[in-house]
Amino acid sequence: MARKFFVGGNWKCNGTTEEVKKIVTTLNEAEVSHDVVEVVVSPPFVFLTLVKSLLRSDFHVAAQNCWVRKGGAFTGEVSAEMLVNLGIPWVIIGHSERRALLNESNEFVGDKVAYALSQGLKVIACIGETLEQRESGSTMAVVAAQTKAIADKVTNWDNVVLAYEPVWAIGTGKVATPAQAQEVHCELRKWLNQNVGADIAASVRIIYGGSVNGANCKELAGQPDVDGFLVGGASLKPEFVDIIKSATVKKN
């Protein structure tokens, strides 16, 4: 079965009520078929319910993070149960900014993915190497270790999307070339085939993140193992619609 193209928009720590309404209006007016692409946007926690109430029904909403286990005395955290209670279907886990700035380890990320899934959430699980790691030739060792920490805790991959985001390409304007992105996605799929199973390797969507924009999305989308994007800054702009529409490259 063909893997359905997936485009996520990570709004990160950005937005006001008015800005959020403007972005949602742009998305609601876009001529996009959900038969071709699955679209999920991830506003900050404070705007989740607002976006969910205003966004067209064929697009979905994701939280940017959730706590590693059931709620309780964890000031400042948001539990998976709370997201489910609000009707939020998706969550991003393990983004490089949380790994780097908040020291979330591979094992912690794996635990968070497993707990979110156990509560019925769908997960966009992020992996990726730093510039130093790429230059030292350890890209695959790094992303395989990150993926293994998730695979060790996950038995059902139906609700997991893997987002490969080279850290050196996030918010820097640098983009992995289509060939670089395809190489890592292909190797990741081989790793899944050997370590998780052929069916999962064939079906799991591996999306690319890292300075994706309206100008480079079509060429990236054309790579056989690139199943979509997790978009940062460009998801706050009208060009996000162009990125969503790059899904049609797969139909040609």
Backbone as CSV, one residue per row, in Angstrom:
resi,resn,N_x,N_y,N_z,CA_x,CA_y,CA_z,C_x,C_y,C_z
1,MET,0.834,-1.192,0.000,0.000,0.000,0.000,0.872,1.247,0.000
2,ALA,0.533,2.227,-0.802,1.316,3.456,-0.883,1.210,4.222,0.433
3,ARG,2.325,4.837,0.817,2.335,5.642,2.039,1.750,7.020,1.729
4,LYS,0.741,7.412,2.493,0.085,8.704,2.251,1.008,9.849,2.670
5,PHE,1.174,10.808,1.784,2.040,11.953,2.046,1.548,12.689,3.295
6,PHE,2.498,13.143,4.097,2.176,13.752,5.391,2.919,15.078,5.508
7,VAL,2.180,16.153,5.794,2.821,17.452,6.005,2.411,17.997,7.373
8,GLY,3.405,18.183,8.227,3.175,18.764,9.542,3.722,20.180,9.597
9,GLY,3.023,21.048,10.300,3.486,22.419,10.499,3.755,22.647,11.969
10,ASN,5.023,22.834,12.326,5.412,23.056,13.722,5.571,24.560,13.947
11,TRP,4.594,25.148,14.631,4.608,26.602,14.830,5.570,27.033,15.933
12,LYS,6.081,26.054,16.674,7.033,26.319,17.758,6.468,27.370,18.722
13,CYS,7.318,28.208,19.287,6.863,29.178,20.304,6.562,30.512,19.622
14,ASN,5.574,30.495,18.753,5.223,31.676,17.965,3.714,31.878,17.945
15,GLY,3.313,33.137,17.785,1.910,33.429,17.500,1.194,34.236,18.565
16,THR,0.251,35.023,18.080,-0.738,35.686,18.918,-2.095,35.184,18.448
17,THR,-3.122,35.507,19.173,-4.463,35.065,18.768,-4.774,35.509,17.341
18,GLU,-4.467,36.767,17.035,-4.778,37.276,15.697,-3.937,36.598,14.624
19,GLU,-2.649,36.389,14.908,-1.775,35.725,13.929,-2.241,34.297,13.673
20,VAL,-2.630,33.623,14.738,-3.101,32.244,14.618,-4.370,32.182,13.765
21,LYS,-5.288,33.092,14.006,-6.532,33.124,13.210,-6.223,33.359,11.733
22,LYS,-5.245,34.194,11.457,-4.880,34.500,10.072,-4.297,33.259,9.379
23,ILE,-3.427,32.531,10.088,-2.837,31.311,9.520,-3.929,30.284,9.228
24,VAL,-4.839,30.111,10.180,-5.913,29.127,10.013,-6.815,29.499,8.840
25,THR,-7.102,30.775,8.685,-7.928,31.221,7.551,-7.268,30.855,6.226
26,THR,-5.964,31.075,6.131,-5.219,30.713,4.916,-5.328,29.221,4.631
27,LEU,-5.186,28.411,5.668,-5.273,26.956,5.498,-6.686,26.535,5.110
28,ASN,-7.675,27.140,5.738,-9.068,26.779,5.452,-9.463,27.090,4.009
29,GLU,-8.827,28.099,3.438,-9.155,28.507,2.067,-8.345,27.759,1.009
30,ALA,-7.360,26.983,1.444,-6.481,26.292,0.496,-7.221,25.173,-0.232
31,GLU,-6.941,25.065,-1.516,-7.547,23.989,-2.314,-6.636,22.773,-2.260
32,VAL,-6.876,21.975,-1.257,-6.045,20.795,-1.001,-6.961,19.611,-0.759
33,SER,-6.629,18.472,-1.356,-7.442,17.275,-1.168,-6.827,16.370,-0.113
34,HIS,-7.640,15.996,0.873,-7.129,15.093,1.904,-6.929,13.674,1.361
35,ASP,-7.394,13.423,0.144,-7.113,12.126,-0.490,-5.631,12.001,-0.839
36,VAL,-4.983,13.137,-1.045,-3.592,13.164,-1.508,-2.611,13.337,-0.362
37,VAL,-3.027,14.094,0.673,-2.076,14.462,1.722,-2.782,14.552,3.074
38,GLU,-2.070,14.120,4.113,-2.530,14.292,5.490,-1.831,15.524,6.060
39,VAL,-2.601,16.449,6.606,-2.036,17.709,7.111,-2.319,17.841,8.605
40,VAL,-1.243,18.141,9.361,-1.343,18.318,10.809,-0.572,19.578,11.185
41,VAL,-1.206,20.487,11.925,-0.494,21.684,12.386,-0.348,21.646,13.896
42,SER,0.770,22.208,14.367,1.103,22.107,15.780,1.346,23.478,16.393
43,PRO,0.281,24.104,16.885,0.423,25.398,17.547,0.911,25.224,18.987
44,PRO,1.339,26.313,19.631,1.662,26.239,21.058,0.445,25.776,21.860
45,PHE,0.692,25.202,23.038,-0.383,24.654,23.864,-1.545,25.621,24.047
46,VAL,-1.224,26.908,24.282,-2.278,27.871,24.618,-3.258,28.097,23.476
47,PHE,-2.864,27.731,22.245,-3.745,27.939,21.089,-4.354,26.640,20.555
48,LEU,-4.092,25.512,21.202,-4.566,24.231,20.667,-6.085,24.200,20.460
49,THR,-6.832,24.571,21.483,-8.290,24.463,21.361,-8.855,25.499,20.393
50,LEU,-8.223,26.675,20.352,-8.667,27.692,19.399,-8.486,27.189,17.972
51,VAL,-7.302,26.668,17.678,-7.030,26.178,16.327,-7.951,25.013,15.991
52,LYS,-8.130,24.097,16.936,-9.007,22.953,16.685,-10.432,23.410,16.358
53,SER,-10.891,24.462,17.031,-12.269,24.928,16.821,-12.452,25.635,15.484
54,LEU,-11.372,26.223,14.948,-11.477,27.007,13.719,-11.017,26.266,12.463
55,LEU,-10.162,25.261,12.622,-9.518,24.606,11.481,-10.468,23.650,10.768
56,ARG,-10.380,23.616,9.467,-11.183,22.692,8.650,-11.035,21.259,9.170
57,SER,-12.062,20.479,9.004,-12.111,19.159,9.657,-11.182,18.126,9.044
58,ASP,-10.741,18.352,7.799,-9.846,17.366,7.189,-8.368,17.634,7.523
59,PHE,-8.084,18.728,8.214,-6.755,18.986,8.756,-6.811,18.720,10.259
60,HIS,-5.678,18.311,10.830,-5.679,17.956,12.256,-4.660,18.772,13.044
61,VAL,-4.749,18.628,14.360,-3.937,19.441,15.265,-3.051,18.542,16.112
62,ALA,-1.824,19.001,16.358,-0.869,18.279,17.203,-0.368,19.193,18.305
63,ALA,-0.119,18.608,19.466,0.618,19.320,20.507,2.108,19.208,20.194
64,GLN,2.905,20.087,20.766,4.342,20.087,20.485,5.130,19.213,21.449
65,ASN,4.446,18.654,22.450,5.126,17.860,23.462,4.065,17.321,24.408
66,CYS,4.398,16.285,25.171,3.565,15.912,26.315,4.419,15.169,27.332
67,TRP,3.895,15.068,28.535,4.638,14.488,29.649,4.828,12.991,29.451
68,VAL,5.822,12.442,30.125,6.263,11.071,29.898,5.356,10.026,30.550
69,ARG,4.518,10.455,31.503,3.578,9.507,32.114,2.330,10.268,32.563
70,LYS,1.513,9.597,33.368,0.249,10.198,33.784,0.491,11.511,34.534
71,GLY,-0.477,12.418,34.441,-0.349,13.716,35.098,-0.262,13.614,36.607
72,GLY,0.009,14.735,37.221,0.153,14.779,38.677,0.983,15.984,39.047
73,ALA,1.909,15.792,39.981,2.718,16.917,40.478,3.905,17.195,39.555
74,PHE,3.582,17.663,38.349,4.619,17.948,37.340,4.351,19.346,36.771
75,THR,4.675,20.341,37.557,4.366,21.727,37.219,4.889,22.102,35.837
76,GLY,4.021,22.699,35.033,4.426,23.165,33.711,4.288,22.142,32.606
77,GLU,4.000,20.896,32.976,3.862,19.853,31.959,2.401,19.650,31.574
78,VAL,2.193,19.018,30.426,0.853,18.688,29.934,0.829,17.194,29.640
79,SER,-0.158,16.497,30.153,-0.185,15.043,30.005,-0.875,14.606,28.711
80,ALA,-0.553,13.385,28.313,-1.212,12.794,27.143,-2.710,12.703,27.377
81,GLU,-3.104,12.384,28.623,-4.520,12.260,28.949,-5.261,13.588,28.717
82,MET,-4.599,14.703,29.043,-5.211,16.018,28.832,-5.430,16.280,27.347
83,LEU,-4.447,15.908,26.532,-4.575,16.109,25.087,-5.727,15.279,24.531
84,VAL,-5.820,14.040,24.987,-6.923,13.179,24.556,-8.258,13.797,24.984
85,ASN,-8.315,14.311,26.204,-9.534,14.932,26.725,-9.966,16.128,25.878
86,LEU,-8.997,16.848,25.318,-9.292,18.007,24.475,-9.567,17.626,23.025
87,GLY,-9.424,16.331,22.715,-9.657,15.886,21.346,-8.507,16.218,20.409
88,ILE,-7.298,16.341,20.952,-6.108,16.589,20.137,-5.522,15.239,19.746
89,PRO,-5.466,14.902,18.458,-5.098,13.538,18.072,-3.596,13.264,17.975
90,TRP,-2.796,14.307,17.770,-1.371,14.131,17.485,-0.493,14.847,18.500
91,VAL,0.756,14.367,18.621,1.755,15.074,19.426,3.137,14.891,18.770
92,ILE,3.930,15.952,18.808,5.331,15.883,18.370,6.172,15.518,19.589
93,ILE,7.054,14.547,19.434,7.918,14.150,20.549,9.366,14.038,20.068
94,GLY,10.285,14.511,20.906,11.710,14.338,20.631,12.294,15.329,19.655
95,HIS,11.624,16.485,19.475,12.197,17.489,18.572,13.593,17.863,19.026
96,SER,14.470,18.141,18.069,15.886,18.395,18.395,16.058,19.550,19.373
97,GLU,15.147,20.516,19.322,15.255,21.643,20.252,15.049,21.172,21.688
98,ARG,14.182,20.196,21.873,13.979,19.647,23.227,15.141,18.737,23.612
99,ARG,15.647,17.992,22.668,16.816,17.160,22.963,18.019,18.023,23.357
100,ALA,18.249,19.093,22.577,19.447,19.910,22.789,19.285,20.896,23.945
101,LEU,18.153,21.595,23.987,17.977,22.654,24.986,17.517,22.124,26.338
102,LEU,16.754,21.023,26.324,16.198,20.496,27.569,16.762,19.125,27.927
103,ASN,17.796,18.721,27.179,18.551,17.496,27.492,17.690,16.236,27.543
104,GLU,16.695,16.147,26.664,15.899,14.924,26.594,16.729,13.826,25.922
105,SER,16.967,12.742,26.641,17.796,11.648,26.131,17.007,10.767,25.178
106,ASN,17.724,9.925,24.428,17.065,8.981,23.519,16.061,8.119,24.279
107,GLU,16.459,7.639,25.472,15.603,6.745,26.260,14.360,7.478,26.747
108,PHE,14.532,8.740,27.176,13.394,9.544,27.649,12.408,9.760,26.508
109,VAL,12.944,10.061,25.329,12.086,10.248,24.155,11.342,8.954,23.835
110,GLY,12.043,7.830,23.903,11.391,6.540,23.659,10.258,6.275,24.629
111,ASP,10.489,6.599,25.907,9.450,6.425,26.926,8.251,7.327,26.646
112,LYS,8.528,8.565,26.217,7.446,9.515,25.940,6.605,9.053,24.748
113,VAL,7.273,8.567,23.712,6.553,8.064,22.537,5.643,6.907,22.945
114,ALA,6.194,5.970,23.704,5.421,4.792,24.105,4.215,5.177,24.958
115,TYR,4.414,6.131,25.888,3.296,6.505,26.760,2.209,7.232,25.972
116,ALA,2.606,8.133,25.099,1.629,8.852,24.282,0.800,7.868,23.449
117,LEU,1.473,6.906,22.848,0.766,5.901,22.047,-0.189,5.080,22.922
118,SER,0.250,4.765,24.135,-0.581,3.942,25.029,-1.871,4.649,25.406
119,GLN,-1.865,5.980,25.331,-3.056,6.754,25.664,-3.915,7.075,24.434
120,GLY,-3.495,6.585,23.266,-4.297,6.745,22.063,-3.899,7.912,21.178
121,LEU,-2.784,8.579,21.503,-2.308,9.660,20.646,-1.518,9.096,19.469
122,LYS,-1.472,9.853,18.388,-0.596,9.556,17.271,0.651,10.420,17.443
123,VAL,1.798,9.881,17.064,3.065,10.544,17.399,3.911,10.846,16.172
124,ILE,4.390,12.090,16.107,5.448,12.467,15.169,6.735,12.430,15.977
125,ALA,7.545,11.418,15.769,8.763,11.201,16.552,9.976,11.714,15.771
126,CYS,10.710,12.641,16.380,11.803,13.322,15.671,13.165,12.727,15.983
127,ILE,13.969,12.628,14.935,15.340,12.150,15.058,16.223,13.006,14.148
128,GLY,17.533,13.006,14.391,18.415,13.775,13.522,19.754,14.066,14.171
129,GLU,20.748,14.292,13.329,22.117,14.489,13.797,22.533,15.957,13.761
130,THR,23.547,16.291,14.553,24.111,17.642,14.543,25.113,17.766,13.395
131,LEU,25.578,18.978,13.147,26.579,19.200,12.099,27.865,18.453,12.416
132,GLU,28.281,18.494,13.678,29.517,17.795,14.080,29.394,16.298,13.825
133,GLN,28.226,15.751,14.133,28.014,14.317,13.927,28.016,13.971,12.443
134,ARG,27.420,14.833,11.626,27.435,14.578,10.177,28.856,14.647,9.642
135,GLU,29.597,15.664,10.056,30.957,15.845,9.531,31.907,14.742,9.991
136,SER,31.575,14.115,11.116,32.419,13.009,11.594,32.008,11.672,10.992
137,GLY,30.969,11.712,10.149,30.539,10.490,9.467,29.660,9.582,10.304
138,SER,29.076,10.107,11.380,28.291,9.247,12.279,26.779,9.459,12.166
139,THR,26.345,10.050,11.056,24.909,10.324,10.884,24.052,9.094,11.138
140,MET,24.352,7.999,10.469,23.485,6.825,10.589,23.564,6.186,11.970
141,ALA,24.745,6.221,12.575,24.872,5.670,13.933,23.994,6.462,14.900
142,VAL,23.971,7.769,14.726,23.185,8.637,15.615,21.688,8.404,15.410
143,VAL,21.222,8.469,14.155,19.779,8.335,13.929,19.304,6.908,14.197
144,ALA,20.181,5.914,13.998,19.807,4.533,14.326,19.648,4.370,15.834
145,ALA,20.534,4.986,16.616,20.431,4.905,18.078,19.163,5.602,18.572
146,GLN,18.849,6.739,17.961,17.630,7.460,18.339,16.390,6.643,17.984
147,THR,16.416,6.007,16.814,15.272,5.201,16.370,15.149,3.931,17.214
148,LYS,16.291,3.339,17.572,16.275,2.119,18.391,15.627,2.382,19.753
149,ALA,15.914,3.547,20.338,15.335,3.870,21.647,13.809,3.943,21.563
150,ILE,13.297,4.335,20.403,11.849,4.353,20.183,11.347,2.931,19.898
151,ALA,12.063,2.233,19.018,11.654,0.872,18.627,11.657,-0.090,19.816
152,ASP,12.548,0.147,20.776,12.614,-0.716,21.966,11.352,-0.638,22.815
153,LYS,10.613,0.470,22.670,9.439,0.684,23.530,8.107,0.571,22.766
154,VAL,8.179,0.529,21.438,6.962,0.578,20.621,6.724,-0.772,19.959
155,THR,5.515,-1.279,20.101,5.180,-2.548,19.456,4.286,-2.352,18.232
156,ASN,3.491,-1.301,18.266,2.584,-1.015,17.150,2.960,0.333,16.534
157,TRP,3.376,0.297,15.261,3.852,1.494,14.576,2.773,2.182,13.742
158,ASP,1.530,1.712,13.831,0.474,2.260,12.980,0.301,3.764,13.171
159,ASN,0.531,4.237,14.394,0.278,5.650,14.706,1.566,6.444,14.918
160,VAL,2.645,5.990,14.275,3.932,6.685,14.390,4.367,7.195,13.025
161,VAL,4.746,8.464,12.978,5.431,9.039,11.823,6.831,9.417,12.296
162,LEU,7.857,8.993,11.568,9.237,9.362,11.911,9.618,10.626,11.156
163,ALA,10.120,11.616,11.884,10.546,12.861,11.248,12.064,12.973,11.341
164,TYR,12.730,12.831,10.180,14.182,13.009,10.150,14.484,14.491,9.970
165,GLU,15.102,15.072,10.987,15.425,16.488,10.947,16.901,16.692,11.282
166,PRO,17.750,16.832,10.263,19.146,17.125,10.557,19.237,18.446,11.317
167,VAL,19.837,18.402,12.510,19.834,19.575,13.391,20.478,20.781,12.715
168,TRP,21.463,20.513,11.888,22.199,21.597,11.225,21.349,22.311,10.165
169,ALA,20.196,21.739,9.852,19.338,22.341,8.819,18.087,23.001,9.402
170,ILE,17.923,22.959,10.726,16.710,23.493,11.335,16.886,24.979,11.642
171,GLY,16.110,25.798,10.964,16.139,27.228,11.213,17.403,27.929,10.754
172,THR,18.230,27.223,9.995,19.513,27.800,9.574,19.479,28.282,8.134
173,GLY,18.450,27.852,7.390,18.422,28.156,5.969,19.160,27.104,5.154
174,LYS,19.988,26.278,5.838,20.654,25.175,5.142,19.651,24.031,5.011
175,VAL,19.684,23.381,3.901,18.775,22.265,3.670,19.600,21.071,3.229
176,ALA,19.267,19.896,3.737,19.877,18.701,3.182,19.482,18.637,1.707
177,THR,20.431,18.337,0.849,20.075,18.211,-0.564,19.080,17.055,-0.703
178,PRO,18.291,17.048,-1.774,17.381,15.921,-1.961,18.110,14.574,-1.878
179,ALA,19.326,14.528,-2.405,20.094,13.276,-2.362,20.481,12.917,-0.929
180,GLN,20.872,13.929,-0.129,21.230,13.669,1.271,20.020,13.190,2.062
181,ALA,18.885,13.847,1.844,17.663,13.445,2.547,17.274,12.025,2.156
182,GLN,17.283,11.741,0.865,16.914,10.411,0.389,17.848,9.344,0.954
183,GLU,19.141,9.648,1.018,20.118,8.666,1.515,19.792,8.256,2.954
184,VAL,19.538,9.240,3.815,19.259,8.924,5.216,17.905,8.217,5.350
185,HIS,16.903,8.691,4.625,15.584,8.050,4.687,15.671,6.598,4.215
186,CYS,16.427,6.373,3.162,16.600,5.013,2.640,17.312,4.122,3.658
187,GLU,18.369,4.652,4.274,19.111,3.886,5.287,18.241,3.609,6.512
188,LEU,17.429,4.592,6.883,16.510,4.399,8.011,15.513,3.287,7.720
189,ARG,15.025,3.273,6.490,14.065,2.236,6.123,14.736,0.853,6.141
190,LYS,15.995,0.813,5.709,16.756,-0.460,5.776,16.926,-0.897,7.231
191,TRP,17.228,0.090,8.105,17.414,-0.232,9.524,16.117,-0.801,10.101
192,LEU,14.995,-0.166,9.776,13.701,-0.661,10.251,13.429,-2.067,9.723
193,ASN,13.768,-2.297,8.477,13.566,-3.609,7.864,14.337,-4.696,8.619
194,GLN,15.568,-4.363,8.974,16.434,-5.349,9.631,16.130,-5.501,11.122
195,ASN,15.652,-4.434,11.768,15.538,-4.447,13.223,14.111,-4.434,13.761
196,VAL,13.159,-4.065,12.918,11.771,-3.990,13.378,10.868,-4.919,12.567
197,GLY,11.048,-4.905,11.250,10.246,-5.787,10.413,10.000,-5.199,9.039
198,ALA,9.881,-6.055,8.050,9.726,-5.618,6.662,8.421,-4.851,6.449
199,ASP,7.338,-5.321,7.074,6.043,-4.657,6.887,6.075,-3.229,7.415
200,ILE,6.681,-3.058,8.593,6.754,-1.724,9.195,7.673,-0.831,8.376
201,ALA,8.788,-1.378,7.929,9.719,-0.591,7.109,9.033,-0.082,5.846
202,ALA,8.170,-0.898,5.293,7.493,-0.519,4.054,6.363,0.471,4.289
203,SER,5.740,0.422,5.475,4.533,1.223,5.701,4.766,2.508,6.488
204,VAL,5.779,2.537,7.358,5.955,3.719,8.207,6.395,4.912,7.357
205,ARG,5.804,6.059,7.658,6.155,7.264,6.914,7.359,7.945,7.555
206,ILE,8.351,8.246,6.729,9.533,8.967,7.189,9.509,10.325,6.493
207,ILE,9.301,11.368,7.285,9.184,12.709,6.716,10.460,13.500,6.995
208,TYR,10.684,14.533,6.205,11.900,15.342,6.327,11.580,16.706,6.928
209,GLY,12.438,17.167,7.820,12.297,18.511,8.371,13.636,19.217,8.389
210,GLY,13.642,20.476,8.112,14.884,21.250,8.138,14.915,22.271,7.029
211,SER,14.389,23.465,7.307,14.381,24.571,6.344,13.658,24.233,5.036
212,VAL,12.589,23.447,5.148,11.737,23.177,3.981,10.951,24.446,3.663
213,ASN,10.873,24.804,2.373,10.103,25.984,1.978,9.440,25.752,0.622
214,GLY,8.733,26.771,0.154,8.006,26.648,-1.098,8.898,26.411,-2.299
215,ALA,10.157,26.834,-2.190,11.072,26.715,-3.333,11.714,25.340,-3.446
216,ASN,11.941,24.657,-2.312,12.673,23.384,-2.383,11.792,22.156,-2.158
217,CYS,10.506,22.378,-1.831,9.679,21.246,-1.410,9.412,20.229,-2.513
218,LYS,9.233,20.681,-3.739,8.868,19.732,-4.796,9.983,18.740,-5.090
219,GLU,11.209,19.251,-5.137,12.335,18.351,-5.425,12.534,17.361,-4.283
220,LEU,12.382,17.843,-3.047,12.490,16.938,-1.899,11.363,15.914,-1.913
221,ALA,10.150,16.359,-2.233,8.995,15.461,-2.245,9.134,14.361,-3.294
222,GLY,9.916,14.642,-4.330,10.088,13.670,-5.402,10.965,12.486,-5.049
223,GLN,11.663,12.560,-3.902,12.540,11.451,-3.505,11.701,10.257,-3.041
224,PRO,12.067,9.050,-3.449,11.206,7.892,-3.201,10.946,7.566,-1.737
225,ASP,11.905,7.881,-0.860,11.715,7.542,0.552,11.361,8.737,1.424
226,VAL,11.117,9.886,0.806,10.654,11.070,1.543,9.129,11.100,1.458
227,ASP,8.492,10.873,2.603,7.036,10.706,2.631,6.298,11.951,3.109
228,GLY,7.009,13.090,3.119,6.377,14.322,3.556,7.357,15.183,4.312
229,PHE,6.814,16.140,5.060,7.651,17.134,5.719,7.123,17.491,7.104
230,LEU,8.063,17.885,7.972,7.713,18.599,9.191,8.320,19.985,9.023
231,VAL,7.467,20.966,8.871,7.876,22.309,8.461,7.890,23.242,9.666
232,GLY,8.949,24.024,9.801,9.049,24.978,10.888,8.556,26.348,10.475
233,GLY,9.489,27.278,10.294,9.145,28.677,10.025,8.193,28.891,8.866
234,ALA,8.362,28.113,7.805,7.510,28.298,6.625,6.050,27.923,6.891
235,SER,5.798,27.171,7.975,4.410,26.791,8.256,3.600,27.955,8.824
236,LEU,4.299,29.049,9.149,3.625,30.259,9.633,3.277,31.204,8.491
237,LYS,3.688,30.825,7.272,3.549,31.714,6.122,2.611,31.092,5.078
238,PRO,2.096,31.922,4.160,1.213,31.392,3.108,1.861,30.291,2.264
239,GLU,3.200,30.301,2.158,3.869,29.288,1.330,3.676,27.866,1.876
240,PHE,3.190,27.748,3.125,2.913,26.422,3.666,1.922,25.675,2.776
241,VAL,1.021,26.409,2.168,0.056,25.787,1.256,0.779,25.182,0.053
242,ASP,1.797,25.865,-0.460,2.576,25.329,-1.576,3.290,24.045,-1.160
243,ILE,3.768,24.021,0.079,4.459,22.828,0.579,3.484,21.664,0.682
244,ILE,2.280,21.952,1.184,1.249,20.904,1.250,0.953,20.364,-0.151
245,LYS,0.852,21.271,-1.112,0.506,20.867,-2.487,1.621,20.097,-3.186
246,SER,2.850,20.148,-2.621,3.944,19.373,-3.234,3.669,17.876,-3.153
247,ALA,2.692,17.500,-2.339,2.296,16.079,-2.250,1.902,15.531,-3.602
248,THR,1.407,16.407,-4.494,0.944,15.930,-5.795,2.084,15.377,-6.645
249,VAL,3.328,15.704,-6.274,4.506,15.149,-6.991,4.452,13.622,-6.959
250,LYS,3.974,13.062,-5.860,3.915,11.601,-5.707,2.884,10.958,-6.625
251,LYS,1.955,11.766,-7.123,0.903,11.213,-7.974,1.322,11.144,-9.436
252,ASN,2.401,11.847,-9.741,2.816,11.931,-11.164,3.500,10.657,-11.626
